[in-house]
Amino acid sequence: MADRTLLQHFFTAYASQVVDFLRRRMPRTADAQDISQDVFLRMLRVQDLSSIRDPQGYLFTVANNLRRERLYTEGIAGARAQIPLDRALESEPELEVTLMADFEIDLERQLRDLDKAVQGLSERDRTLLTLRFRDGLTYREIARRLGWASKTAVEKALATAIARCRELMEAAEAV
């Protein structure tokens, strides 16, 4: 009975955060809602919920794994996820993104704008983006490699770098 109460607590405390997390990373809102339900269904299978030390981290890890699985499955079926570049920049690097050129998106222009924007960043910002998005390092690994005190400093600096990159891209679009 205690596990049912704990599961209700997890759902009440984290369900909306899990949906928001997935909504930012999925091409369709309905998929985000479906996956968030699956996350909590998976929680029903856990033998001892009280043994989970970081419930929020656990839920987000399960959500991210289910998201990857869904995108992978859809990719195999030929239904690649189509996400605009600006949403891809907001997301984590492991997001499987297929940029599709159609009547609204000029892919070549966007890639040129992205390249110009990245080149317009400071050396530090380019290094952060490279380590995170190209090399796939975690915030902790980046902090260790750069000799920074904490992963929080990396998170903040990376958020600033992404925001600056977005500003430079928007400026390029205005031209």
C-alpha positions as CSV (number, residue, x, y, z in Angstrom):
1,M,0.0,0.0,0.0
2,A,2.9,2.3,0.7
3,D,4.1,2.0,-2.9
4,R,0.7,3.1,-4.2
5,T,0.8,6.2,-2.0
6,L,4.4,6.8,-3.1
7,L,3.5,6.4,-6.8
8,Q,0.6,8.9,-6.3
9,H,3.1,11.3,-4.7
10,F,5.5,10.9,-7.7
11,F,2.7,11.4,-10.1
12,T,1.4,14.5,-8.4
13,A,4.8,16.0,-7.9
14,Y,6.3,15.2,-11.3
15,A,3.7,14.4,-14.0
16,S,3.5,17.9,-15.4
17,Q,7.3,18.3,-15.4
18,V,7.6,15.0,-17.3
19,V,5.0,16.1,-19.9
20,D,6.7,19.5,-20.3
21,F,10.1,17.8,-20.7
22,L,8.8,15.5,-23.4
23,R,6.8,18.2,-25.1
24,R,10.0,20.2,-25.7
25,R,11.6,17.1,-27.3
26,M,8.9,15.5,-29.3
27,P,7.4,16.7,-32.6
28,R,3.8,16.0,-31.5
29,T,2.3,16.9,-28.2
30,A,0.1,13.7,-28.2
31,D,3.4,11.6,-28.3
32,A,4.6,13.5,-25.2
33,Q,1.4,12.7,-23.4
34,D,1.5,9.1,-24.4
35,I,5.1,8.6,-23.3
36,S,4.5,10.3,-20.0
37,Q,1.7,7.8,-19.3
38,D,4.1,5.0,-20.2
39,V,6.6,6.4,-17.7
40,F,4.2,6.0,-14.9
41,L,3.1,2.6,-16.1
42,R,6.7,1.6,-15.9
43,M,6.8,2.8,-12.3
44,L,4.1,0.2,-11.5
45,R,6.7,-2.5,-12.4
46,V,9.2,-1.2,-9.9
47,Q,9.4,-3.7,-6.9
48,D,10.3,-1.1,-4.3
49,L,9.6,2.5,-5.1
50,S,11.1,3.7,-1.8
51,S,14.5,2.4,-3.1
52,I,14.6,5.1,-5.8
53,R,17.0,7.8,-4.4
54,D,16.2,10.5,-7.0
55,P,12.6,10.0,-8.2
56,Q,12.7,13.1,-10.5
57,G,16.0,11.9,-12.1
58,Y,14.6,8.4,-12.5
59,L,11.4,9.6,-14.1
60,F,13.3,11.9,-16.5
61,T,15.7,9.1,-17.4
62,V,12.8,6.7,-18.1
63,A,11.0,9.4,-20.1
64,N,14.1,10.1,-22.2
65,N,14.7,6.4,-22.9
66,L,11.1,5.9,-24.0
67,R,11.3,9.0,-26.2
68,R,14.4,7.7,-27.8
69,E,12.8,4.3,-28.3
70,R,9.7,6.0,-29.9
71,L,11.8,8.1,-32.3
72,Y,13.9,5.2,-33.2
73,T,10.9,3.0,-33.9
74,E,9.3,5.7,-36.0
75,G,12.5,6.2,-37.8
76,I,12.7,2.6,-38.8
77,A,9.1,2.7,-40.0
78,G,10.0,5.6,-42.2
79,A,8.3,8.3,-40.2
80,R,11.3,10.4,-39.2
81,A,10.7,13.1,-36.6
82,Q,10.6,16.6,-38.2
83,I,11.6,19.3,-35.8
84,P,12.4,22.9,-36.7
85,L,16.0,24.0,-36.1
86,D,15.1,26.4,-33.4
87,R,13.4,23.7,-31.4
88,A,16.3,21.4,-31.9
89,L,18.7,24.0,-30.5
90,E,16.5,24.1,-27.3
91,S,16.7,20.4,-26.9
92,E,19.3,18.0,-25.6
93,P,21.9,16.9,-28.1
94,E,20.8,13.3,-28.1
95,L,17.5,14.3,-29.7
96,E,17.2,12.5,-33.0
97,V,16.5,15.3,-35.4
98,T,15.9,15.0,-39.1
99,L,15.8,18.4,-40.7
100,M,13.6,18.2,-43.7
101,A,13.7,20.8,-46.4
102,D,10.1,21.6,-47.5
103,F,8.3,24.7,-48.8
104,E,8.7,26.5,-45.4
105,I,12.2,25.5,-44.6
106,D,15.3,26.3,-46.7
107,L,17.6,23.9,-45.1
108,E,20.8,25.1,-46.7
109,R,20.1,28.7,-45.6
110,Q,19.4,27.6,-42.1
111,L,22.6,25.6,-41.9
112,R,24.6,28.5,-43.3
113,D,22.9,30.8,-40.7
114,L,23.8,28.3,-38.0
115,D,27.4,28.1,-39.1
116,K,27.7,31.9,-39.2
117,A,26.0,32.2,-35.8
118,V,28.4,29.6,-34.3
119,Q,31.4,31.4,-35.9
120,G,30.1,34.7,-34.3
121,L,30.3,33.2,-30.8
122,S,33.2,33.6,-28.5
123,E,35.9,30.8,-28.4
124,R,34.6,29.7,-25.0
125,D,31.0,29.4,-26.3
126,R,32.1,27.5,-29.4
127,T,34.1,25.1,-27.2
128,L,31.1,24.6,-24.9
129,L,28.8,23.9,-27.8
130,T,31.4,21.5,-29.4
131,L,32.0,19.6,-26.3
132,R,28.2,19.2,-25.5
133,F,26.7,18.7,-28.9
134,R,29.4,17.3,-31.1
135,D,31.4,15.3,-28.5
136,G,28.3,14.5,-26.4
137,L,30.0,15.2,-23.1
138,T,27.9,15.6,-19.9
139,Y,27.9,18.9,-18.0
140,R,30.2,17.2,-15.4
141,E,32.6,16.0,-18.0
142,I,32.8,19.4,-19.6
143,A,33.4,21.0,-16.2
144,R,36.2,18.5,-15.5
145,R,37.8,19.0,-18.9
146,L,37.7,22.8,-18.7
147,G,38.7,22.9,-15.0
148,W,35.4,24.6,-13.9
149,A,34.2,24.3,-10.4
150,S,30.8,22.7,-11.1
151,K,28.4,21.4,-13.7
152,T,26.0,24.2,-12.8
153,A,28.5,26.7,-14.2
154,V,28.6,24.7,-17.4
155,E,24.8,24.6,-17.6
156,K,24.5,28.3,-17.2
157,A,27.3,29.1,-19.7
158,L,25.8,26.7,-22.2
159,A,22.4,28.2,-21.9
160,T,23.9,31.6,-22.5
161,A,25.8,30.3,-25.5
162,I,22.7,28.7,-27.0
163,A,20.7,32.0,-26.4
164,R,23.4,34.0,-28.1
165,C,23.5,31.6,-31.0
166,R,19.7,31.9,-31.3
167,E,20.0,35.7,-31.3
168,L,22.6,35.6,-34.1
169,M,20.5,33.2,-36.1
170,E,17.4,35.5,-35.7
171,A,19.5,38.4,-36.8
172,A,20.6,36.5,-39.9
173,E,17.0,35.6,-40.7
174,A,16.1,39.3,-40.5
175,V,18.6,40.2,-43.2
